[in-house]
Amino acid sequence: MRRVALVLIKSLITTVIFFVIVEVALRGVYNVRNAFVRLVPLPYSVGDEYGPIPPWLDRMMILVPDEVTIWHFAPNVRRTYLDIFAPVHTANDRSALLRRFSPTIPEEFKNNPTWRVEINSAGFRGGEIGPKQPDTVRIACVGDSWTFGMPVGQDQSYPARLATHLATHDAQSTSQYEVLNFGVLGYTSFQGLQLLKTRVLDLHPDIVAIGFGMNDSEVAGYRDSDMINATPPKWTTRLKESAKDLESYKLLDYVALRLKFQPKPMSEYLEADSEDKGTGATDYDAVEPWTRVSPARYADNLREMIRLSRSIGAKVILIDNELWEESPYHPIVQRLAEELDIPFVDSLAIITQSKTKVLRDRERDLGVTGSRPGPKGPALPAPPALTHVIFRVFRGTTTVPRAFSIVGPYAQLGNDVPNTIWMHDDGIDGDEKAGDGVWSVKTTFPAGTHVSYVYTNSGTPGQWEGLDLPTIRHVTIPASNEVTVLPLDTFGEIYLQGDGWHTNAAGYDLIARAVADAIRGFENAPPAAARK
């Protein structure tokens, strides 16, 4: 028995030594690998489904756990990200880039744009925050990834552009402005309230610009408030969680998940997206326990942020930053602004208006027929009238070896089979001019149909090749007795968007201008006594 015990002890010691060596080796290899990384890819996938994330990317992440705000930025981080919201040969190219161990970038992505992120020692995007100077108006921009500035460069976020507009426009003013960016990726109004209480108000801002909404509505399976107020886990649970921090465990777990992971084809996303259209809004009362922040709690959080800001004498600006037209959160922030007499910056309206202008300008520059927007709201009751429509896509900067194709879950668009419904640029059958780079196809749909579709470029029939952006396009078919020319798309571009969830640099600049106008309104407003 003693001999058996000694053998077991030796085996245990050997196993521990082996795993220690493996752990040290993995950490060393990952550190060496990441030391050579110059561009960090953030691949986008329809449905945000990338599959398992490789463990060597953990040290490249810029968000770390936080006991008060759930997570925050790691301080003193510098990253240059590669923009992958662009056409690719196949959908797997984006996922493969994310899982690539080599720190180099494949040739097909080397010409993609990049954007720089610099996090200061306080854990926020921007320069160092020093003591507040006399005669300086300190502006705190509190919000989510729109405030942070995803996915644009350091000087293109709306807080950065706000600082520029205030400095250049008000050069003769006696006031000096300091704009601080407190936007954090993925934050809800709950996290924003915690951040305001614990970090922002201590810096004595004169103006607080608040922008939340797009993350609050996420039905994630938990409430943010429960994440903070949760009962401390048992020691056995903490031990298991600690084991998950081991690189050897992460690697084994990643391999196991990779073996099980089956990526969805684009056709599944198109089918699901088509079924979702016109089916009604989410009942947030029913899913409140699984929603990060329900509409009612969202209103409470905003109201408390406003109260706390005003309690220190700060003025408030409310901003609605999202691209969801049917959002139940939009009317809440708009109503609060009216009720509490607060300037309101409606980013959705700003971006929508600018998108329309970009579309009209492009149609005019190309000399093609202007489009008509389709009706909003649910589908028309059956039996709907048929409308003859023309889909159009401009090639932009894209080379088209053969032809563009349009794909969707309808017989008219190939029944989800890619590269079978070919578009043409020959000046006939709905195409206005031959060789102008605008590819067209004419078809018929019931009026009121919410059409979900994507484009491909010169791929093999039946294969998801030559993919456009990793997002699904939409149009509502108008009722018309005439042939209807639908809005002109551009391959590889969504007007005024940097990705499927955020605006681009031009959009952030427009938001900054609107916020700057609101700030000037504070300066020009009559004293409270005079208003009474």
N, C-alpha and C positions, 0 to 999 in steps of 0.2 A: 504493500500500500504506500509505503514511503517513497519507493522508487516511482510508482505511478504519479504520486503527488509532485515529485520533482520534475517529472517529464511534463506534466500539465503546467507547472509554474514556468518552466523554461519555454514551453510553447507560447504561453501567454506573453511572456517578456519579449520573445522573438516577434510575435504578432504586433505588439505595441511599438517596438523599435521599427518594424517594417512600415507601419502606418505613419510614424513620426517622420521617417525618411521620405516617404511618399508625399506627406503634407508639406515638408520643407521644400522638396524638389518642385512640387506644383506651384507653390507660392513664388519660388525663384524664377521658374519658367514664365509665369504670368507677368511678373514684374519686368523681366527682360523684354518680353513681347510688347507690353504696353509702353515701355520706354521708347519704342520705335514708332508708335502710332502717331501720325500727324493729322489724320482726318478720321473722325468718328462717324460711321454711317448710322443713320436713323431710318431704316427702311419703313415705308408705309405699305400697309396691306389693306385691301378692302375688308371691312369688318374688324380691323385692328387685330387680326389673328396672325401672329408671326410664328407661333409654335414656341418650343422651349428656348430660353435665352442661354447661350453658352456661359459657363462660369468665368471664363477669362475676361468677360465684359463687366463683371461686377465692380472691378476697381476703376472702371471708366464711368460708372454712374455718378451723377452729381446730387442725387437725393438720398438723404440718410434719415433714419427714424428719429422722431421727436416725441417726448412724453406729453407735450402740451398741444402741438399743432399737427400731430401724427407723423409729419415729415418736414424737413427743411433742406435747404441747400447746404452742401458741405462748403466750408469757407475756403477762400483762396484757390479756387479752381479756375483753370483756363482750358477751354476746349474749342476746337474748330470742327464744326459738323459738316458733313457732306449732304447736300440736298438730294434726296432720292425721290421726291415727288415729281417724277419725270417719266416719260415713256421708257419701256424696257422691252427686250426681246420676248421673255416669258416671265410669268409671275414669280417663278422660282428664283429668278435672278436676284430679286430683292431679299428674299429669305436667305439665299446662299451668301449674300454679302454680309448679312448680320451674323451668320455662323462661321464666317471665314476666320481661320486662326492666323493666317498671315497678316501682318500689319499693313501690307500694301493694298492699294486699290486696283481692282481689275480695269483693264484698258477701256471697257465700254462705259465706265463711270467717271473717267478721269477729267472729262470736260464739264461735269456737273457743277453747278454753283456751290459755294460754301458759305457758312455764316459762323461768326465768332461769338463766344460767350465768355464773359469774365465775371466771376463772382468775388466780391470783396471779402475782407476779413470778418465782416458782420454776417456774411451769408446771404447777400443780396446782389443782384445784377447792377453793376455800376461802379463808380469810384468810391474811395474811402469816405466814410461819413465822419466829419469832424464836428466840433462844437458849433452851435448855431451862432452866426455872426450878427452884429447889430445891423439894422436897416435891411435885413435879408428876409424875404418871404419864403418860408420853407414849405414846399408842396410835397405831400406824401401820397404817392400813387399806390393804392392797395388793391390787389386783385389776383387774377389767375394767370393762365398762360398768355392771354391777350395783353395783359399789363406787362408781363415779363418780356413779351416780344418773340413769340414762336411763330414761324421759323425764320427770323431775320437777324441781321448783324447787330452788334453792340450799339451802334449809333442810329439804328433804324426803328427801335421800339418806340411806342408812343410817348413814354416819359422822356426818352432822349430827344425826340423831335419836339416835344413840348418845351423843353429847356431851350432848344435852338430858336423856336418861334418867339418865345418870350424875350430872349436876349436880343434878337435882331429887330423885332417890331417895336420893342419898348426901349430902344437905346437911349432915348432922351429922358426916360423916366428916372425918378430918384430911387425907385425900388430896385433891389437886386433879387433875383429869383434863384432858388436852389430846388431842384427837382430830384426826389429820391424814388427809386423804383423798388417797391415792396411786392412785386408780382412773383408768384411761385407757381410752378407747373402743377396742374391738377387740383389746385385749391378750390374749396367751396366757401360759401359765406360763413359757415361755422368755423373753418380754419382761419378765415380772414378776421373774424371777431376775436379769436384767441390771439392772433398776431397783433392786432391793434392794441389789445389790453396789455400784452407783455412786452412789446418792443416799440411799436410806432408812437404811442402817446408820450412815452418817456423822452422822445426826441423833439417834443413841443412843435409840431407842425402848425402852420397858420391856415393851411388848406389841406383837406383830405379828399382825394378823388377815389371813389369806391366803385369797383366793377367786378361783379360775380354773376353766375347764372348757368353757364354751360356745364359745369361739373356737378352742381347741386342736383340737377335732374337725373343723374345717372342712377339707374336701378341696379346697384352693385351687389345687393345681398346683405347690406349692413347700413347702419346709420353712423355718420361721423361721430356724433355725440357718444354713441356706445363704445367707440374705439378708445375714447379718452377715459370714460367712466367704468370701463370693464374691471371685473374682479381680478386681482393679481393672480397669475397662474400658479399652480402647484409646482413644487420643486421638481417633480418628475417631468412636468411639461416644459419647465425652463431648461432642464437637462437635455431633453429632446431637441428643443429649439437651438441650444448651444451646439449640439452635434451637427445641425444643419449648416452651421457656419464653417465647418471644416471643408477645405477645398476637395478633399478626396470624396466626401459625401456628395458635394455639389456635382462633381464630375460623374460619379456613378448614377446619380439621379438624372442628370442631363442625358446620359446615354440611354437610360431606360425610357425617358420621355420621348426622345428622338425616335426610338424604335416603335413606339406606340402612335406617334403623331401622324395623322393623315390630313394634309392640307385640303381644304375645300376648293373645288374648281370654281372659276368665276361664275359659271352657270348657276350654282347654288345661291350665290349672293344676289344675282339678278332675280332669280325666282322669289327669294325672300323679300327683296326690296319691292318688287312688283306687288306682292301680296299685302305688304304693309300700307301701301298708298290708299288713302281714302277710307280706311277702316275705323277711323275715330281716334281721339286722343287717349293718352294713358290716363287711367283712373288713379291719380296719385294718392287719394284717400285709401284705396284698397291696398296699394303697395307701399304705404308709408314705412312699415318696419324694415323694408329692404331698399329704401331710397336714401341716398347719402344725406340729402337735406330736402324735406318736403316743401311744397310751396308755402304752407303756413309758417313753418320754421324759418324759411328763407326770409319772409317778411319780418319776422321777429328779429332775426340776426341783423338785417339791414337797419331796422329801427334802432336797435341797441348801438350799432356802430355810429349812427348819426347822433344819438344822444350823448355818447361818450366823447365824440369829437367836439360837439358843441359845448360840452361841460368844461373843456379847457380853452374855449374861445375860438376854436377853429371853424372855418367855413367848410361846407361840404358840397361836393359835386357827385352826382350819381351817373354811372355809365352802364349801359346794357351792352355787353360784349359777347355776342354769339351770332350764328348764322341761321338759327332755327326760327322760321317765321311763325310757326304755330306754338312756340314756347309759352307755357302758362306762367313763366317767371317774368317775361317781358312786361305784361300789364301790371304786375305787382310793383316793379321798380318805378314804372311810369306813374302809377297812382300815388306811390309814396312821395315822389318828387313834387307832384301837384299839391298833395295834402300838406307837406311840410315846407313848401315854397323853396325848393332846392333846384338849382340848374340841372337839367337832364340832357345827357349826350346819348342819343339813340344811334349807336354804331350800326345796327342792322339797317336802319333807314339810310344812313350815310353811305354804307357800302352798296346797298341796293341801287340807290340813285346813281352812284358812280359807275356801277356795273353797266347800267343802262346806257350811260354816256359812252363808255368804252365800246360797247356793242354797236351803238349807232355810228360812232366815229369809224370803226373798222369796216362796217358795211358801206359807209360813204367812201372811204379811201379805196376800197376794192371795187367800187362802182356796181354793187349788187343791190337787189331789192331789199328794202327795209322789212323787218319782220314785225309780226303782231304778237303780243304776249297772250298766252292762253288764259282762260278763266281760272280763278282760284276756288278752292272749296272741294267738296266731295264730287264723285263722278255723277254725271247726269243719270236720271232714272231710265231704265230699259223700257222700250227698245230705243237706243240712241240713234240719231242720224249719223250717217257716214261722212267723214271729211277727208278730202284728198289733201295730203300734206307732203311737203318737200323738206327732208332733212339735209342740212348742209354743214360741212366742216372745212375750215381753211387749214391748209398745211402748215402755215406759220414758218418756222425755221426747219421743219422736218423734211427730209428727202423721202419721196414716195417711189420706190422701185417699180411697183406694179399698180396698186390702187388701195384706197382706204376701203374698209368694210365696216358695216354697222351691225351690232349684235344685240339681241334682247329676247326675252321669253315670250315671243309672239311669232306666229307663222310669217308675218310680214317682215320680221327681222331675223329670220333664220332659226327660230325655236331654240335659241341658245347655242347653236352650232356656229362657231366663229369662222370668219373668212369664207362665207358662202354668199352673203348679200353684198355684192360689190357696188360701190359708188362710182361715179364717173365724172370726168372733167372735160367733156367733149362738146358742150354747148347745146345739147339736145335733151329731150324728155325731162324738163325741169331744171337742167343746168343752164345757167344764163350765158356764160362765156367759156369758150374752149381755152384750156391752158392757163387759166388765171389762178390756179392753186386752190380754187373752191370746188370741193367734190360734193356731189349731190346724189340723192336717190328719192324717187317719188313713190308713195304708197298710200294706202287708205286705212284709217282707223275709225272706230266709233267715237263720236264727239264726247268729250269729257274723260277719255281714257288717260290715266296717269301712266305714261310710258317711261320705263327704266331701260337704259341702254348704255353701251360702251362702244368705243371704236377700236379697230385694229388696223395695222398697217402692213399690207403685202405679205401676210402670213400664209401658212399651209392650210388649206381647207380642212376643217375639223380639229385643228390644233390651236390652242390659245397662244398664238405667236403674234408679235408686233403690237403688244398691248399699249394702249394709251395710259393715262394717269390711273393710279390706284384708287379710283373713286368712281361712283356710278352717277351718270348724268340723268336728268329728269326733264320731262316736258309734259304739260297738260294739253291735250288736243282740243282746240277750240271748235265750236259749232260754226260751220260756214258752208255755204253752197258753192263757194269758189275754191280754187286750189290755194291752200294756205302755205306760205313760206315761213317755216319755223325759224327761231333765232339762230344766228350764225355761231356755231361752235368753232373753237380753234384747237387743233390737235396739240396735246401737251400743255394745255393752259386752261385754267378756270379763271375767268375774269375777276380781278381784285382779290384772289385767294392765293395764299402761300401753300396751303394744303387743304385737305377736306374739312378742316375744323376752324381754320384761322384765316384772317385776311393777310395781305402781303405788305411790303414796305410802303407802297402807295396808300393803302388803306389805313395803316397806322398813322401816316402823316396827316390824313384827313381827320382822323380822330383827335390827334394832337392839336390841330387847328381849332376844332370845336371846343376842346377843353380850354385852350388859350383864350378863346372868345368869352367863355364863361368866367374865367379869372378876371379878365378886363371888365366884365360886367360887375364884379364885386367892387372894383375900384371906382367905377362910375356911378354906382348906386347911391342914392341919397341916404343920409343917416336915418337910423330907425325912427327917430322922433319925427323927422320930416315926412317919412312915409305914413306915419299915423295921422 
